[in-house]
Amino acid sequence: MGKENHRPIDTGETAVPVPPPRFVEVFGFQVPIDTYYIHRGHTWVRIADNDQVRVGIDDFAQKVFGPADEVELPEPGGVYFQNHVCLALIRGGRRAKFLAPVDGLIEEINLQVQRQPRLINQDPYGEGWLYRLRPINLKYNLPNLHFGDATVNWMDMEAHRLLAMLEADVGVTLPDGGAIIDDVYGHFPALAWRRLVQEFLLQDLSRLWKKRS
């Protein structure tokens, strides 16, 4: 879970401009240490001043699954709930489905990303955002997400899980101080797309999901 004292605060109409987000690097993955809340299935949320939030996928996911041929985004007007499948990346006919980080009404999708999916790889936390929604249960949803130091610690564990898979299945060992390369699946298809989805995108959560009453 995130740390409440580090979370951004909405100061209302007199708010000063929000400073740019800060990142640290964990085995080559860019990890936000403020501004972004991260779901365990590697989607992110960034809260805007107008009570909307943007959603995208994190740097870990885009590096692991590599460049997509197509992006499937939710229809505006639909309501999605935390831990429900909300979007997918398609590569070579294979789908990587991602879970919604928060509950909300879809208000806009990023049409530019639909036309140019590689924006996700080039700028996953910026121009590669995927959709904008109006949240309906943030006070329940946010405690289930990582924030700040919690994100960094969790990403370190995710990176070590990936490194263990690379060593066991492919025989690749990262040198001390090394960084994981872009497009892990493209370089090491022996890892298997299906296994990467199961290990890191938490599809079991969608099967266990129950709507909040």
BAKOL-974096 format. One line per field, with one value per atom (N, C-alpha, C): atom name; x, y, z. Coordinates in steps of 0.001 Angstrom, whole numbers, plus 500000, padded with zeros to 6 digits. Layout:
<recs>
atom	c(CA,...)
xx	c(X,...)
yy	c(Y,...)
zz	c(Z,...)
</recs>
This chain:
<recs>
atom	c(N,CA,C,N,CA,C,N,CA,C,N,CA,C,N,CA,C,N,CA,C,N,CA,C,N,CA,C,N,CA,C,N,CA,C,N,CA,C,N,CA,C,N,CA,C,N,CA,C,N,CA,C,N,CA,C,N,CA,C,N,CA,C,N,CA,C,N,CA,C,N,CA,C,N,CA,C,N,CA,C,N,CA,C,N,CA,C,N,CA,C,N,CA,C,N,CA,C,N,CA,C,N,CA,C,N,CA,C,N,CA,C,N,CA,C,N,CA,C,N,CA,C,N,CA,C,N,CA,C,N,CA,C,N,CA,C,N,CA,C,N,CA,C,N,CA,C,N,CA,C,N,CA,C,N,CA,C,N,CA,C,N,CA,C,N,CA,C,N,CA,C,N,CA,C,N,CA,C,N,CA,C,N,CA,C,N,CA,C,N,CA,C,N,CA,C,N,CA,C,N,CA,C,N,CA,C,N,CA,C,N,CA,C,N,CA,C,N,CA,C,N,CA,C,N,CA,C,N,CA,C,N,CA,C,N,CA,C,N,CA,C,N,CA,C,N,CA,C,N,CA,C,N,CA,C,N,CA,C,N,CA,C,N,CA,C,N,CA,C,N,CA,C,N,CA,C,N,CA,C,N,CA,C,N,CA,C,N,CA,C,N,CA,C,N,CA,C,N,CA,C,N,CA,C,N,CA,C,N,CA,C,N,CA,C,N,CA,C,N,CA,C,N,CA,C,N,CA,C,N,CA,C,N,CA,C,N,CA,C,N,CA,C,N,CA,C,N,CA,C,N,CA,C,N,CA,C,N,CA,C,N,CA,C,N,CA,C,N,CA,C,N,CA,C,N,CA,C,N,CA,C,N,CA,C,N,CA,C,N,CA,C,N,CA,C,N,CA,C,N,CA,C,N,CA,C,N,CA,C,N,CA,C,N,CA,C,N,CA,C,N,CA,C,N,CA,C,N,CA,C,N,CA,C,N,CA,C,N,CA,C,N,CA,C,N,CA,C,N,CA,C,N,CA,C,N,CA,C,N,CA,C,N,CA,C,N,CA,C,N,CA,C,N,CA,C,N,CA,C,N,CA,C,N,CA,C,N,CA,C,N,CA,C,N,CA,C,N,CA,C,N,CA,C,N,CA,C,N,CA,C,N,CA,C,N,CA,C,N,CA,C,N,CA,C,N,CA,C,N,CA,C,N,CA,C,N,CA,C,N,CA,C,N,CA,C,N,CA,C,N,CA,C,N,CA,C,N,CA,C,N,CA,C,N,CA,C,N,CA,C,N,CA,C,N,CA,C,N,CA,C,N,CA,C,N,CA,C,N,CA,C,N,CA,C,N,CA,C,N,CA,C,N,CA,C,N,CA,C,N,CA,C,N,CA,C,N,CA,C,N,CA,C,N,CA,C,N,CA,C,N,CA,C,N,CA,C,N,CA,C,N,CA,C,N,CA,C,N,CA,C,N,CA,C,N,CA,C,N,CA,C,N,CA,C,N,CA,C,N,CA,C,N,CA,C,N,CA,C,N,CA,C,N,CA,C,N,CA,C,N,CA,C,N,CA,C,N,CA,C,N,CA,C,N,CA,C,N,CA,C,N,CA,C,N,CA,C,N,CA,C,N,CA,C,N,CA,C,N,CA,C,N,CA,C,N,CA,C,N,CA,C,N,CA,C)
xx	c(500821,500000,500865,500266,501004,501078,501835,502001,501192,500227,499300,500013,501080,501700,502463,502619,503319,502358,501083,500155,499856,499641,499335,498017,497943,496754,496114,494782,494041,493828,494417,494307,493237,492436,491325,491704,490877,491022,492309,492862,494054,495344,495229,496397,497487,498729,499863,500101,500824,501091,501759,501325,501870,503256,504273,505613,505641,506597,506669,506952,506475,506709,508188,508555,509928,510004,511111,511290,512635,512690,513963,514053,515265,515465,515716,514989,515145,515433,516666,517096,516713,516751,516435,514990,514131,512722,512547,511836,511523,510327,510535,509516,509143,507866,507460,507477,507983,507995,507007,506271,505165,504183,503047,502056,501291,501966,501334,501073,499884,499539,499643,500231,500488,499731,498993,498266,499236,498985,499868,499879,498907,498889,499550,500318,501149,500373,499219,498582,498810,498674,498865,497691,497602,496587,497286,496896,497356,496130,496000,494821,494998,493961,493975,493196,493327,492652,491145,490668,489244,488462,488929,488282,488283,489136,489325,490680,490859,492165,492547,493845,494368,494881,494808,495252,496196,497228,498145,498790,499793,500555,501961,502598,503876,505043,506214,507413,507814,507570,507870,507094,505793,504965,505359,505614,505943,507294,508235,509531,509415,508599,508455,507748,506635,505828,506235,506975,507497,506454,506798,505900,504661,503508,502242,501901,501245,500710,499393,498694,497360,497068,496236,495806,494285,493728,492277,491944,491140,490783,489288,488863,487428,486639,485356,484480,484123,484207,483733,482265,481942,480592,480445,481400,481350,481895,481433,481906,482748,483937,484840,485189,485507,485782,487178,487755,489096,489194,490260,490572,489739,488983,488323,489241,489234,489994,489456,490344,489883,490548,491665,492351,493289,493816,494735,495734,496943,497944,497974,498056,498079,499382,500068,501327,501399,501510,501603,500412,499234,498027,497853,498808,498726,498240,497366,496826,497433,497741,498105,497021,496172,495055,495464,495054,495405,494155,494345,493237,493088,491843,491568,492118,492843,493382,492362,491319,490282,488928,487860,486502,486223,485450,485081,484390,483897,483216,484224,484355,485294,484785,485606,485205,485973,487165,487976,489021,489310,490424,491462,492690,493779,493820,493182,493110,494486,495372,496710,497452,497262,497896,497301,496002,495406,496026,496354,496983,498476,499106,500553,500840,500642,500821,502203,503209,504566,504752,503768,503820,503880,503273,503308,504747,505523,506917,507793,507493,508315,508079,506843,506512,505342,505564,504449,503714,504388,503746,503258,503477,503086,502176,502734,501926,501348,501890,501374,500232,499614,498439,497350,496448,495501,494058,493581,492219,492064,491008,490692,489312,489185,487882,487527,486232,485753,485588,486431,486401,485149,484775,483578,483841,485030,485315,486769,487329,488758,489140,488309,488693,488809,488106,488243,489369,489571,490523,491974,492249,493636,494436,493842,494625,495087,494498,494898,496042,496498,497538,498846,499946,501252,501502,502237,502582,503909,504741,505980,506957,507500,508487,507934,506633,506024,506119,505986,506114,507531,508515,509911,510234,509809,510081,509409,508167,507433,508061,508456,509057,510380,511111,512346,512039,510961,510574,510125,509380,508943,510145,511104,512304,513073,513170,513866,513117,511801,511036,511324,511365,511671,513092,514027,515413,515538,514795,514822,514283,513235,512695,513717,514378,515377,516521,516942,518049,517629,516424,515984,515578,514886,514299,515170,516004,516777,518283,518667,520088,520776,519991,520549,520655,521832,522060,522475,521802,522117,523401,524363,525593,525311,526176,526021,525921,524907,524716,524065,523674,523069,521600,521043,519638,518966,517717,516944,516653,516826,516686,515227,514997,513659,513230,511919,511325,511884,511624,512103,511548,510254,509657,510253,510462,511011,512409,513203,514557,514600,513630,513654,512271,511821,510483,510325,511429,511332,510641,510565,509846,508357,507839,506425,505503,504787,503847,502828,502217,501157,501670,502868,503419,503687,504200,504442,503139,502076,500763,500311,500405,499947,500773,502076,502953,502801,502629,502743,501460,500474,499268,498078,498251,497294,495889,495795,494483,493542,494090,493236,492395,492886,492106,490770,490745,489494,488474,488952,488025,487479,488235,487794,487010,486907,486336,484862,484479,483075,482772,481644,481241,480945,481446,481153,479679,479039,477601,477389)
yy	c(498810,500000,501254,502375,503618,504282,505337,506086,507366,507508,508627,509974,510104,511414,511866,510998,511380,511582,511392,511475,512912,513181,514554,515021,516303,516862,517867,517765,518720,519975,521082,522321,523264,522809,523612,524619,525656,526602,527424,527604,528429,527608,526354,525471,526039,525874,526273,525175,525484,524465,523232,522062,520820,520588,520329,520083,518791,518650,517418,516219,515056,513864,513520,512812,512369,510858,510375,508951,508494,507231,506574,505365,504856,503716,502456,501395,500100,499062,498626,497661,498123,499417,499965,500381,500069,500479,501833,502745,504038,503879,504264,504068,505420,505813,507104,507048,508102,508168,509198,509828,510679,510775,511386,511702,510487,509362,508179,507102,506510,505328,504124,503042,501899,500662,500049,498801,497629,496567,495395,494687,495020,494477,495400,496388,497268,498286,498707,499920,501036,502288,503417,504385,505225,506275,507575,508634,509977,510871,511491,512298,513700,514209,515559,516508,517807,518813,518832,518286,518387,517143,516443,515235,514087,514166,513053,512411,511201,510562,510016,509978,509320,507946,507032,505657,505265,504520,503983,502717,502227,501087,501556,500870,501354,500939,501451,501204,499735,499064,497637,496861,497088,496342,496618,497886,498175,497581,497510,496899,495375,494764,493301,492844,493473,492998,493626,494712,495305,496064,496453,497276,496508,497141,496523,496868,495938,496209,496984,496773,497358,497499,498495,498700,498665,497845,497805,498615,499671,500556,500480,500819,500756,501839,501579,502553,503682,504947,506048,505834,506157,505957,504688,503770,502536,502734,501888,501912,500660,500872,499768,499828,498662,498568,498019,498417,497973,496449,495991,494567,493906,494688,494205,494450,493552,493788,495040,495978,497247,497585,496928,497237,496089,496123,495066,495589,495064,495254,493990,494165,493021,493055,491926,491814,490434,490423,489157,488257,488841,488066,487665,487975,487639,488851,488612,489696,489688,490866,491064,491957,491377,492117,492725,493972,494708,495011,495091,495327,496810,497233,498622,498909,500020,500341,500936,501595,502200,502057,502262,502275,503627,503616,504902,504813,505960,506125,506612,505883,506260,507507,508562,509811,510106,509550,509841,508742,508407,507511,508273,507821,508486,507959,508685,508262,508249,509123,509162,507848,507282,506000,504877,504956,503941,503978,505189,505307,504977,505299,505091,504375,503063,502338,502493,502814,502912,504114,505000,506076,505507,504341,503696,503376,502912,502570,503809,504815,506023,506883,506911,507800,507212,506108,505408,506221,507168,507959,509318,509604,510902,510760,511004,510951,509565,508556,507198,506828,507821,507521,506890,506129,505332,505803,506119,506660,507529,508344,509243,508857,508823,508469,509373,509357,510053,508998,509038,507972,508030,506873,506815,506200,505649,505006,505198,506380,506558,506254,506627,506418,504944,504086,502642,502076,502667,502113,502447,503694,504124,503318,502908,502105,500761,500319,499053,499226,500462,500756,501116,500993,501384,502861,503498,504910,505177,506034,506468,505336,505271,504252,502839,502681,501362,500898,501822,501468,501005,501718,501369,499986,499710,498416,497279,497507,496479,496252,497326,497172,496425,496625,495869,494370,494017,492603,492070,492867,492441,492231,493136,493000,491738,491438,490217,488967,489006,487861,487655,488760,488673,488158,488655,488202,486713,486228,484798,483976,484473,483779,483762,484892,484963,483977,483894,482988,481531,481190,479800,479322,480158,479716,480006,481023,481453,481345,481285,481223,482554,483639,484996,485527,486020,486622,488070,488961,490388,490687,491351,491695,492715,492769,493749,495154,495870,497236,497318,496177,496154,496534,496765,497132,496149,495856,494978,495715,495025,495661,495885,496773,496964,495722,495492,494394,493037,492717,491453,490271,490281,489158,489023,490144,490082,489484,489765,489228,487797,487464,486149,485489,485131,484533,483217,482594,481348,481569,482814,483089,482779,482865,482573,483722,484222,485339,485022,483831,483460,483483,482978,482960,484366,485240,486626,487301,487054,487618,487087,485778,485187,485652,485783,486153,487611,488505,489925,490740,490238,491045,490593,489576,489207,488937,488128,487855,487151,486444,485763,486745,487978,488964,489252,489261,489560,488451,487215,486100,486100,486683,486747,488011,488910,490239,490167,491019,491182,492673,493059,494467,494965,496178,496778,497127,496714,497005,498433)
zz	c(500000,500000,500000,499598,499562,500915,500980,502213,502122,503049,502980,503013,503827,503985,502752,501774,500553,499385,499582,498469,498096,496795,496380,496966,497276,497910,496967,496833,496021,496854,496443,497210,496668,495720,495245,494177,494026,492933,493021,494235,494386,494318,493864,493832,492922,493368,492530,491497,490406,489396,490009,489583,490109,489516,490346,489810,489015,488094,487307,488205,487817,488640,488709,489771,489951,489804,489272,489028,489573,489933,490219,489288,489120,488235,489062,488728,489380,488303,488201,487173,485757,485543,484230,484060,485023,484960,485619,484940,485519,486466,487725,488756,489350,489280,489854,491374,491995,493453,493990,493118,493534,492368,492611,491567,491035,490827,490240,491292,491225,492007,491067,491532,490664,491143,490234,490506,490398,491152,491131,489773,488919,487563,486551,487048,486218,485383,485881,485358,486370,485907,486809,486743,487777,487882,488237,487568,487950,488100,489251,489550,489005,488329,487767,488674,488401,489227,489029,487911,487586,487987,489011,489524,488530,487540,486628,486916,486405,486505,485133,484888,483703,484089,483136,483356,482232,482568,481565,482089,481386,481880,482228,483157,483658,482767,483120,482330,482357,483462,483566,482495,482410,481467,480029,479691,478291,477917,478872,478573,478452,479288,479261,477996,477638,476503,475179,475215,474002,473200,471972,471159,470714,470893,470500,469056,468374,467047,467136,468250,468410,469896,470224,471602,471634,472505,472701,473941,473767,474870,475137,476344,476668,475945,475764,475102,476064,475627,476468,476852,478086,478588,479399,479271,480043,481445,482354,483731,483970,484499,484820,486295,486837,488266,488509,489626,490000,489903,489245,489046,487949,487180,485970,484771,483797,482569,481882,481565,480999,479665,479322,478071,477734,476530,476110,475101,475168,474128,473276,471959,471046,470264,470270,469535,468882,467579,466867,467120,467300,467568,469020,469887,471307,472086,473058,473878,475275,475742,477144,477746,478581,479159,480493,480697,481904,482725,484038,484954,485279,485466,485835,487228,487394,488721,489678,489131,489972,489280,490069,489535,488886,487787,487216,485874,485430,484148,483114,482023,480976,480264,480230,479597,478313,478182,476990,476830,475573,475296,474477,474532,473818,472382,471490,470092,469436,469895,469315,469575,470749,471058,470220,469964,469094,467705,467234,465914,465975,467089,467235,468566,468624,469889,470500,469686,470239,471153,471212,472198,473611,473807,475116,475501,474531,474806,474934,474143,474142,475375,475879,476996,477784,478511,479153,480207,480850,481907,481415,480156,479609,478410,477203,475984,475714,476369,476186,477120,477783,478613,477747,478356,477570,477660,478846,478931,480166,480125,481225,481755,483069,483636,484793,485132,486324,487409,488455,489456,490329,490867,491702,493075,493286,494577,494997,494763,495021,496466,497414,498816,499149,498404,498575,497709,496543,495573,495885,496291,496433,497465,498593,499537,498971,497860,497240,496242,496051,495075,495775,495043,495566,495291,496210,496043,496729,496125,496758,496993,498210,498534,498353,498600,498434,496985,496036,494625,494312,494835,494573,495134,496354,496972,496217,495821,495069,493701,493028,491701,491793,492856,493054,493138,493826,493913,492555,491813,490478,489559,489632,488803,489162,490439,490847,490388,490383,489859,488375,487632,486213,485992,486770,486641,486935,487918,488226,487063,486400,485231,484095,483875,482807,483062,484295,484614,484493,484993,484989,483603,482851,481582,480372,480462,479297,479549,480804,481127,481084,481191,481155,482575,482931,484243,484059,484758,484647,485422,484802,485533,486628,487622,488697,488116,488565,488087,486719,486148,484820,484845,483669,483514,482559,482820,481939,480638,479528,478212,477864,476908,476366,475586,475542,474769,475216,476463,477025,476238,475964,475239,473846,473158,471807,471770,472793,472858,473398,474262,474905,474831,473628,473492,474245,474639,475411,476758,477222,478458,478323,477115,476792,477206,476224,476414,477493,477413,478352,479798,479989,481338,481848,480998,481418,481835,481070,481423,482779,482967,484222,485414,485226,486326,486753,485773,486093,485935,485202,484967,485807,486636,487682,487160,486102,485520,486499,487483,488458,489252,489427,490175,489506,488168,487465,487665,487819,488039,489462,490394,491785,492095,491096,491325,491710,492663,493023,493080,492524,492501,493908,494208,495507,495583,496663,496809,497295)
</recs>
